[in-house]
Amino acid sequence: MNLFVDDERNPSDVFWGDFDYSTLDWVIVKNYEEFIFEINNKDLPENISFDNDLRSEKEGYDCLKWLILWCIDNKKELPNLYFHTQNEVAKDNMETYLKCYLRFYKKNGKKK
């Protein structure tokens, strides 16, 4: 399973970046609640791609933070993560959050 977090676009709409979204089948989740439901009920996907601006109280950044805590609590490896948001500030924030997590756990001898 692969998760595509976006309230407006489909994977076939994303043509920017270094990843070819057309090569995989995706489950589309449109908000934070659907994202949590998919992870809790179907376990971790192989790949997750995040938009940030989900037009709700919680955004893609919140999904990423929840995912990292879920992986820590459940002693799971992170899936492959991609950020297709066109909000450059949010993309930078999500990439920085992920890098900080990976750096901390690498330094402390933990799995990603």
Buried (B, 14 or more C-beta within 10 A) or exposed (E): BBBBBBBEBEBEEBEEEEBEBEEBEBBBBBBBEBBBEBBEEEEBBEBBBBBBBBEEEBBBBBBBBBBBEBBBEEEBEBBEBBBBBEBEEBBEBBEEBBEEBBEEBEEEEEEE
